[in-house]
Amino acid sequence: MTIWLGTPGVEGLAGVVGRLGEWQSDGGVFQLHPGDLGWYWRFGAERAAAAVRVWERDGEVVAIGMLDEPDLLRLAFAPEALGDEELARRIVDDCSDPARGVLIEGKVYFEAPTGGVIQEILTKDGWQLDEPWQPLRRDLAEPVESAGLSIEVVGPETAGERAGLQQASFDGSTFTDERWHTMAAGTAYATARCLIGRDEQGTAVASITVWSISPGKPGLIEPMGVHRDHRGRGYGEAITRAGAAALRELGASSALVATPCSNIGAVATYEAAGFAPLPQTRDQIRDF
Protein backbone atom coordinates (compact mmCIF):
# COMPACT_ATOMS: atom_id res chain seq x y z
CA MET A 1 0.00 0.00 0.00
CA THR A 2 1.24 3.46 -0.89
CA ILE A 3 1.41 6.31 1.65
CA TRP A 4 1.41 9.76 0.11
CA LEU A 5 2.31 13.09 1.75
CA GLY A 6 0.84 16.33 0.45
CA THR A 7 -0.82 19.64 1.26
CA PRO A 8 -4.54 20.23 0.69
CA GLY A 9 -4.56 23.65 -0.96
CA VAL A 10 -7.17 26.23 0.00
CA GLU A 11 -9.85 24.25 -1.81
CA GLY A 12 -9.11 21.22 0.37
CA LEU A 13 -9.28 22.92 3.77
CA ALA A 14 -12.98 22.21 4.27
CA GLY A 15 -12.29 18.52 3.75
CA VAL A 16 -9.46 18.63 6.29
CA VAL A 17 -11.76 20.27 8.86
CA GLY A 18 -14.40 17.62 8.23
CA ARG A 19 -11.95 14.75 8.47
CA LEU A 20 -10.45 16.04 11.73
CA GLY A 21 -13.97 16.33 13.11
CA GLU A 22 -14.75 12.72 12.28
CA TRP A 23 -11.74 11.57 14.31
CA GLN A 24 -12.78 13.33 17.55
CA SER A 25 -14.59 11.40 20.27
CA ASP A 26 -14.96 11.58 24.03
CA GLY A 27 -13.34 8.19 24.42
CA GLY A 28 -10.57 8.93 21.94
CA VAL A 29 -7.10 10.39 22.31
CA PHE A 30 -6.39 14.09 22.77
CA GLN A 31 -5.09 15.26 19.41
CA LEU A 32 -5.26 18.01 16.80
CA HIS A 33 -8.84 19.38 16.71
CA PRO A 34 -10.66 21.28 13.95
CA GLY A 35 -10.67 24.25 16.32
CA ASP A 36 -6.87 24.34 16.29
CA LEU A 37 -6.97 24.80 12.53
CA GLY A 38 -9.87 27.25 12.92
CA TRP A 39 -7.84 29.46 15.26
CA TYR A 40 -4.84 29.31 12.92
CA TRP A 41 -7.15 30.44 10.10
CA ARG A 42 -6.87 34.00 11.47
CA PHE A 43 -3.72 34.28 9.33
CA GLY A 44 -5.72 33.58 6.17
CA ALA A 45 -6.81 30.54 4.19
CA GLU A 46 -3.66 30.46 2.07
CA ARG A 47 -1.37 30.37 5.08
CA ALA A 48 -3.58 27.82 6.83
CA ALA A 49 -3.48 25.53 3.80
CA ALA A 50 0.30 25.88 3.58
CA ALA A 51 0.60 24.82 7.24
CA VAL A 52 -1.32 21.58 6.77
CA ARG A 53 0.22 18.23 5.90
CA VAL A 54 -1.93 15.30 4.86
CA TRP A 55 -0.91 11.64 4.75
CA GLU A 56 -3.04 9.42 2.53
CA ARG A 57 -3.04 5.69 1.99
CA ASP A 58 -4.62 4.49 -1.24
CA GLY A 59 -6.60 7.71 -1.56
CA GLU A 60 -7.87 7.86 2.04
CA VAL A 61 -6.63 10.43 4.55
CA VAL A 62 -5.17 8.62 7.57
CA ALA A 63 -3.21 11.39 9.33
CA ILE A 64 -3.22 15.19 9.35
CA GLY A 65 -0.56 17.52 10.66
CA MET A 66 -0.51 21.27 11.19
CA LEU A 67 2.58 23.44 11.54
CA ASP A 68 1.37 25.60 14.41
CA GLU A 69 4.82 27.19 14.26
CA PRO A 70 7.55 26.56 11.67
CA ASP A 71 9.22 24.27 14.20
CA LEU A 72 6.11 22.61 15.75
CA LEU A 73 4.03 19.94 14.04
CA ARG A 74 0.75 18.95 15.69
CA LEU A 75 -0.72 15.67 14.52
CA ALA A 76 -3.99 13.73 14.41
CA PHE A 77 -4.63 10.15 13.30
CA ALA A 78 -7.67 8.32 12.05
CA PRO A 79 -8.67 6.14 15.04
CA GLU A 80 -7.96 2.92 13.15
CA ALA A 81 -4.48 4.16 12.22
CA LEU A 82 -3.15 4.90 15.72
CA GLY A 83 -1.46 1.52 15.92
CA ASP A 84 -0.26 1.45 12.31
CA GLU A 85 3.53 1.06 12.51
CA GLU A 86 4.09 1.51 8.78
CA LEU A 87 2.25 4.84 8.79
CA ALA A 88 3.95 5.99 11.98
CA ARG A 89 7.39 5.16 10.58
CA ARG A 90 6.63 7.04 7.36
CA ILE A 91 5.50 10.13 9.28
CA VAL A 92 8.58 10.06 11.53
CA ASP A 93 10.84 9.70 8.48
CA ASP A 94 9.06 12.60 6.78
CA CYS A 95 9.51 14.74 9.89
CA SER A 96 13.16 13.76 10.32
CA ASP A 97 14.20 14.99 6.88
CA PRO A 98 13.82 18.77 6.40
CA ALA A 99 14.07 18.25 2.64
CA ARG A 100 10.65 16.61 2.69
CA GLY A 101 9.05 19.92 3.65
CA VAL A 102 7.38 18.97 6.92
CA LEU A 103 9.64 20.52 9.56
CA ILE A 104 12.44 23.01 9.18
CA GLU A 105 16.06 22.29 10.05
CA GLY A 106 17.14 23.05 13.62
CA LYS A 107 15.37 22.38 16.91
CA VAL A 108 11.91 21.04 16.13
CA TYR A 109 8.93 19.91 18.19
CA PHE A 110 6.44 17.14 17.48
CA GLU A 111 3.03 16.86 19.16
CA ALA A 112 1.68 13.36 18.63
CA PRO A 113 -1.43 11.84 20.22
CA THR A 114 -0.86 9.47 23.09
CA GLY A 115 -1.89 5.86 22.81
CA GLY A 116 -0.33 5.21 19.39
CA VAL A 117 2.95 3.69 18.28
CA ILE A 118 4.41 6.90 16.86
CA GLN A 119 5.72 8.13 20.22
CA GLU A 120 7.64 4.88 20.69
CA ILE A 121 9.22 5.28 17.26
CA LEU A 122 10.12 8.91 17.95
CA THR A 123 11.81 7.88 21.20
CA LYS A 124 13.78 5.11 19.49
CA ASP A 125 14.92 7.64 16.88
CA GLY A 126 16.37 9.95 19.53
CA TRP A 127 13.53 12.42 20.08
CA GLN A 128 13.45 13.72 23.67
CA LEU A 129 10.47 14.61 25.85
CA ASP A 130 9.67 18.30 26.28
CA GLU A 131 7.77 19.99 29.13
CA PRO A 132 4.40 18.42 30.07
CA TRP A 133 1.01 19.79 29.07
CA GLN A 134 -2.24 19.28 30.94
CA PRO A 135 -5.36 18.50 28.88
CA LEU A 136 -8.67 18.89 30.71
CA ARG A 137 -12.23 17.91 29.87
CA ARG A 138 -15.69 18.92 31.07
CA ASP A 139 -18.71 16.75 30.34
CA LEU A 140 -21.63 18.75 28.96
CA ALA A 141 -24.48 16.32 29.57
CA GLU A 142 -25.86 18.62 32.27
CA PRO A 143 -26.45 22.39 32.11
CA VAL A 144 -23.48 24.61 32.98
CA GLU A 145 -23.62 26.86 36.03
CA SER A 146 -24.12 30.60 35.57
CA ALA A 147 -21.02 32.43 34.45
CA GLY A 148 -21.35 35.38 36.82
CA LEU A 149 -20.48 37.83 34.05
CA SER A 150 -22.51 39.60 31.41
CA ILE A 151 -21.77 37.57 28.28
CA GLU A 152 -21.94 38.77 24.67
CA VAL A 153 -21.40 36.84 21.46
CA VAL A 154 -18.83 38.66 19.35
CA GLY A 155 -19.93 39.86 15.94
CA PRO A 156 -18.43 42.17 13.31
CA GLU A 157 -19.30 45.25 15.33
CA THR A 158 -17.40 44.06 18.42
CA ALA A 159 -14.47 42.37 16.65
CA GLY A 160 -12.16 45.23 17.59
CA GLU A 161 -13.04 44.87 21.26
CA ARG A 162 -12.43 41.13 21.07
CA ALA A 163 -9.03 41.76 19.47
CA GLY A 164 -8.16 44.30 22.15
CA LEU A 165 -8.92 41.76 24.86
CA GLN A 166 -6.67 39.21 23.17
CA GLN A 167 -3.81 41.69 23.08
CA ALA A 168 -4.39 42.63 26.73
CA SER A 169 -4.47 38.96 27.78
CA PHE A 170 -1.45 37.58 25.92
CA ASP A 171 1.85 39.41 25.72
CA GLY A 172 3.00 39.77 22.15
CA SER A 173 -0.36 38.89 20.61
CA THR A 174 -0.79 40.01 17.00
CA PHE A 175 -4.55 39.43 16.92
CA THR A 176 -6.50 42.26 15.27
CA ASP A 177 -10.08 42.91 14.23
CA GLU A 178 -9.03 42.16 10.65
CA ARG A 179 -7.73 38.77 11.73
CA TRP A 180 -10.98 38.12 13.61
CA HIS A 181 -12.92 38.74 10.38
CA THR A 182 -10.55 36.43 8.49
CA MET A 183 -10.97 33.70 11.11
CA ALA A 184 -14.75 34.11 11.22
CA ALA A 185 -14.93 33.65 7.45
CA GLY A 186 -13.23 30.25 7.71
CA THR A 187 -14.99 26.92 7.41
CA ALA A 188 -14.26 25.87 11.01
CA TYR A 189 -15.88 29.00 12.47
CA ALA A 190 -19.34 28.04 11.15
CA THR A 191 -19.93 26.19 14.43
CA ALA A 192 -17.71 28.34 16.67
CA ARG A 193 -18.31 31.31 18.94
CA CYS A 194 -16.25 34.16 20.38
CA LEU A 195 -17.54 35.52 23.67
CA ILE A 196 -16.78 38.67 25.65
CA GLY A 197 -17.39 38.88 29.40
CA ARG A 198 -18.23 42.22 31.03
CA ASP A 199 -18.14 43.17 34.70
CA GLU A 200 -20.87 45.07 36.55
CA GLN A 201 -19.61 48.37 35.12
CA GLY A 202 -19.84 47.03 31.57
CA THR A 203 -16.08 46.82 31.13
CA ALA A 204 -14.85 44.01 28.88
CA VAL A 205 -12.63 41.90 31.14
CA ALA A 206 -12.31 38.47 29.53
CA SER A 207 -12.81 36.63 26.26
CA ILE A 208 -12.97 33.09 24.96
CA THR A 209 -13.27 31.33 21.63
CA VAL A 210 -14.95 27.92 21.50
CA TRP A 211 -15.02 25.47 18.60
CA SER A 212 -17.81 22.97 18.13
CA ILE A 213 -17.82 20.30 15.42
CA SER A 214 -21.21 18.63 15.25
CA PRO A 215 -23.72 17.37 17.82
CA GLY A 216 -22.30 14.65 20.04
CA LYS A 217 -18.65 15.54 19.43
CA PRO A 218 -16.20 17.21 21.85
CA GLY A 219 -15.64 20.94 21.42
CA LEU A 220 -12.47 22.90 22.09
CA ILE A 221 -11.53 26.07 23.95
CA GLU A 222 -8.82 27.96 22.03
CA PRO A 223 -8.06 30.51 23.42
CA MET A 224 -9.30 31.93 26.75
CA GLY A 225 -7.84 35.06 28.30
CA VAL A 226 -8.41 37.65 31.01
CA HIS A 227 -7.36 41.28 30.62
CA ARG A 228 -4.14 41.81 32.57
CA ASP A 229 -5.71 44.72 34.49
CA HIS A 230 -8.61 42.59 35.76
CA ARG A 231 -7.01 39.37 36.94
CA GLY A 232 -7.46 37.73 40.31
CA ARG A 233 -11.23 38.30 40.44
CA GLY A 234 -12.55 34.98 39.14
CA TYR A 235 -13.18 36.20 35.60
CA GLY A 236 -11.19 33.35 34.06
CA GLU A 237 -13.43 30.77 35.71
CA ALA A 238 -16.54 32.76 34.75
CA ILE A 239 -15.67 33.13 31.05
CA THR A 240 -14.65 29.46 30.90
CA ARG A 241 -18.07 28.45 32.23
CA ALA A 242 -19.67 30.71 29.64
CA GLY A 243 -17.63 29.03 26.92
CA ALA A 244 -18.66 25.57 28.13
CA ALA A 245 -22.30 26.67 28.13
CA ALA A 246 -21.94 27.95 24.56
CA LEU A 247 -20.47 24.63 23.44
CA ARG A 248 -23.38 22.79 25.05
CA GLU A 249 -25.83 25.01 23.17
CA LEU A 250 -23.97 24.16 19.96
CA GLY A 251 -24.46 20.46 20.69
CA ALA A 252 -20.99 19.53 21.91
CA SER A 253 -20.79 16.48 24.16
CA SER A 254 -17.85 17.86 26.13
CA ALA A 255 -15.40 20.74 26.28
CA LEU A 256 -11.65 20.21 25.90
CA VAL A 257 -8.74 22.50 26.68
CA ALA A 258 -4.98 22.15 27.22
CA THR A 259 -2.43 24.32 28.99
CA PRO A 260 1.21 23.88 30.07
CA CYS A 261 1.48 22.13 33.42
CA SER A 262 3.76 24.95 34.51
CA ASN A 263 0.83 27.38 34.18
CA ILE A 264 -0.56 26.44 37.57
CA GLY A 265 -3.03 29.31 37.59
CA ALA A 266 -4.62 28.24 34.31
CA VAL A 267 -4.94 24.62 35.44
CA ALA A 268 -6.62 25.79 38.65
CA THR A 269 -8.98 28.05 36.69
CA TYR A 270 -10.15 25.25 34.44
CA GLU A 271 -10.60 22.87 37.35
CA ALA A 272 -12.64 25.52 39.20
CA ALA A 273 -14.83 25.76 36.09
CA GLY A 274 -15.65 22.06 36.30
CA PHE A 275 -12.94 20.59 34.08
CA ALA A 276 -11.25 17.33 35.06
CA PRO A 277 -7.60 16.64 34.17
CA LEU A 278 -6.79 14.03 31.54
CA PRO A 279 -3.43 12.21 31.31
CA GLN A 280 -0.61 14.68 30.71
CA THR A 281 0.98 14.92 27.29
CA ARG A 282 4.47 15.88 26.16
CA ASP A 283 5.79 17.16 22.88
CA GLN A 284 8.90 15.43 21.60
CA ILE A 285 11.89 17.50 20.53
CA ARG A 286 15.02 16.98 18.45
CA ASP A 287 17.82 18.97 16.81
CA PHE A 288 18.57 18.42 13.12
C-alpha positions in Angstrom: 0.0 0.0 0.0 1.2 3.5 -0.9 1.4 6.3 1.7 1.4 9.8 0.1 2.3 13.1 1.7 0.8 16.3 0.5 -0.8 19.6 1.3 -4.5 20.2 0.7 -4.6 23.7 -1.0 -7.2 26.2 0.0 -9.9 24.3 -1.8 -9.1 21.2 0.4 -9.3 22.9 3.8 -13.0 22.2 4.3 -12.3 18.5 3.7 -9.5 18.6 6.3 -11.8 20.3 8.9 -14.4 17.6 8.2 -11.9 14.7 8.5 -10.4 16.0 11.7 -14.0 16.3 13.1 -14.7 12.7 12.3 -11.7 11.6 14.3 -12.8 13.3 17.5 -14.6 11.4 20.3 -15.0 11.6 24.0 -13.3 8.2 24.4 -10.6 8.9 21.9 -7.1 10.4 22.3 -6.4 14.1 22.8 -5.1 15.3 19.4 -5.3 18.0 16.8 -8.8 19.4 16.7 -10.7 21.3 13.9 -10.7 24.3 16.3 -6.9 24.3 16.3 -7.0 24.8 12.5 -9.9 27.3 12.9 -7.8 29.5 15.3 -4.8 29.3 12.9 -7.2 30.4 10.1 -6.9 34.0 11.5 -3.7 34.3 9.3 -5.7 33.6 6.2 -6.8 30.5 4.2 -3.7 30.5 2.1 -1.4 30.4 5.1 -3.6 27.8 6.8 -3.5 25.5 3.8 0.3 25.9 3.6 0.6 24.8 7.2 -1.3 21.6 6.8 0.2 18.2 5.9 -1.9 15.3 4.9 -0.9 11.6 4.7 -3.0 9.4 2.5 -3.0 5.7 2.0 -4.6 4.5 -1.2 -6.6 7.7 -1.6 -7.9 7.9 2.0 -6.6 10.4 4.6 -5.2 8.6 7.6 -3.2 11.4 9.3 -3.2 15.2 9.3 -0.6 17.5 10.7 -0.5 21.3 11.2 2.6 23.4 11.5 1.4 25.6 14.4 4.8 27.2 14.3 7.5 26.6 11.7 9.2 24.3 14.2 6.1 22.6 15.8 4.0 19.9 14.0 0.7 19.0 15.7 -0.7 15.7 14.5 -4.0 13.7 14.4 -4.6 10.1 13.3 -7.7 8.3 12.0 -8.7 6.1 15.0 -8.0 2.9 13.1 -4.5 4.2 12.2 -3.1 4.9 15.7 -1.5 1.5 15.9 -0.3 1.5 12.3 3.5 1.1 12.5 4.1 1.5 8.8 2.2 4.8 8.8 4.0 6.0 12.0 7.4 5.2 10.6 6.6 7.0 7.4 5.5 10.1 9.3 8.6 10.1 11.5 10.8 9.7 8.5 9.1 12.6 6.8 9.5 14.7 9.9 13.2 13.8 10.3 14.2 15.0 6.9 13.8 18.8 6.4 14.1 18.3 2.6 10.6 16.6 2.7 9.0 19.9 3.7 7.4 19.0 6.9 9.6 20.5 9.6 12.4 23.0 9.2 16.1 22.3 10.1 17.1 23.0 13.6 15.4 22.4 16.9 11.9 21.0 16.1 8.9 19.9 18.2 6.4 17.1 17.5 3.0 16.9 19.2 1.7 13.4 18.6 -1.4 11.8 20.2 -0.9 9.5 23.1 -1.9 5.9 22.8 -0.3 5.2 19.4 2.9 3.7 18.3 4.4 6.9 16.9 5.7 8.1 20.2 7.6 4.9 20.7 9.2 5.3 17.3 10.1 8.9 17.9 11.8 7.9 21.2 13.8 5.1 19.5 14.9 7.6 16.9 16.4 9.9 19.5 13.5 12.4 20.1 13.5 13.7 23.7 10.5 14.6 25.8 9.7 18.3 26.3 7.8 20.0 29.1 4.4 18.4 30.1 1.0 19.8 29.1 -2.2 19.3 30.9 -5.4 18.5 28.9 -8.7 18.9 30.7 -12.2 17.9 29.9 -15.7 18.9 31.1 -18.7 16.8 30.3 -21.6 18.8 29.0 -24.5 16.3 29.6 -25.9 18.6 32.3 -26.4 22.4 32.1 -23.5 24.6 33.0 -23.6 26.9 36.0 -24.1 30.6 35.6 -21.0 32.4 34.5 -21.3 35.4 36.8 -20.5 37.8 34.1 -22.5 39.6 31.4 -21.8 37.6 28.3 -21.9 38.8 24.7 -21.4 36.8 21.5 -18.8 38.7 19.3 -19.9 39.9 15.9 -18.4 42.2 13.3 -19.3 45.3 15.3 -17.4 44.1 18.4 -14.5 42.4 16.6 -12.2 45.2 17.6 -13.0 44.9 21.3 -12.4 41.1 21.1 -9.0 41.8 19.5 -8.2 44.3 22.2 -8.9 41.8 24.9 -6.7 39.2 23.2 -3.8 41.7 23.1 -4.4 42.6 26.7 -4.5 39.0 27.8 -1.5 37.6 25.9 1.9 39.4 25.7 3.0 39.8 22.2 -0.4 38.9 20.6 -0.8 40.0 17.0 -4.5 39.4 16.9 -6.5 42.3 15.3 -10.1 42.9 14.2 -9.0 42.2 10.7 -7.7 38.8 11.7 -11.0 38.1 13.6 -12.9 38.7 10.4 -10.6 36.4 8.5 -11.0 33.7 11.1 -14.8 34.1 11.2 -14.9 33.6 7.4 -13.2 30.2 7.7 -15.0 26.9 7.4 -14.3 25.9 11.0 -15.9 29.0 12.5 -19.3 28.0 11.2 -19.9 26.2 14.4 -17.7 28.3 16.7 -18.3 31.3 18.9 -16.2 34.2 20.4 -17.5 35.5 23.7 -16.8 38.7 25.7 -17.4 38.9 29.4 -18.2 42.2 31.0 -18.1 43.2 34.7 -20.9 45.1 36.5 -19.6 48.4 35.1 -19.8 47.0 31.6 -16.1 46.8 31.1 -14.9 44.0 28.9 -12.6 41.9 31.1 -12.3 38.5 29.5 -12.8 36.6 26.3 -13.0 33.1 25.0 -13.3 31.3 21.6 -14.9 27.9 21.5 -15.0 25.5 18.6 -17.8 23.0 18.1 -17.8 20.3 15.4 -21.2 18.6 15.3 -23.7 17.4 17.8 -22.3 14.7 20.0 -18.6 15.5 19.4 -16.2 17.2 21.9 -15.6 20.9 21.4 -12.5 22.9 22.1 -11.5 26.1 23.9 -8.8 28.0 22.0 -8.1 30.5 23.4 -9.3 31.9 26.7 -7.8 35.1 28.3 -8.4 37.6 31.0 -7.4 41.3 30.6 -4.1 41.8 32.6 -5.7 44.7 34.5 -8.6 42.6 35.8 -7.0 39.4 36.9 -7.5 37.7 40.3 -11.2 38.3 40.4 -12.6 35.0 39.1 -13.2 36.2 35.6 -11.2 33.4 34.1 -13.4 30.8 35.7 -16.5 32.8 34.8 -15.7 33.1 31.1 -14.7 29.5 30.9 -18.1 28.5 32.2 -19.7 30.7 29.6 -17.6 29.0 26.9 -18.7 25.6 28.1 -22.3 26.7 28.1 -21.9 27.9 24.6 -20.5 24.6 23.4 -23.4 22.8 25.1 -25.8 25.0 23.2 -24.0 24.2 20.0 -24.5 20.5 20.7 -21.0 19.5 21.9 -20.8 16.5 24.2 -17.8 17.9 26.1 -15.4 20.7 26.3 -11.6 20.2 25.9 -8.7 22.5 26.7 -5.0 22.2 27.2 -2.4 24.3 29.0 1.2 23.9 30.1 1.5 22.1 33.4 3.8 25.0 34.5 0.8 27.4 34.2 -0.6 26.4 37.6 -3.0 29.3 37.6 -4.6 28.2 34.3 -4.9 24.6 35.4 -6.6 25.8 38.7 -9.0 28.1 36.7 -10.2 25.2 34.4 -10.6 22.9 37.4 -12.6 25.5 39.2 -14.8 25.8 36.1 -15.7 22.1 36.3 -12.9 20.6 34.1 -11.2 17.3 35.1 -7.6 16.6 34.2 -6.8 14.0 31.5 -3.4 12.2 31.3 -0.6 14.7 30.7 1.0 14.9 27.3 4.5 15.9 26.2 5.8 17.2 22.9 8.9 15.4 21.6 11.9 17.5 20.5 15.0 17.0 18.4 17.8 19.0 16.8 18.6 18.4 13.1 
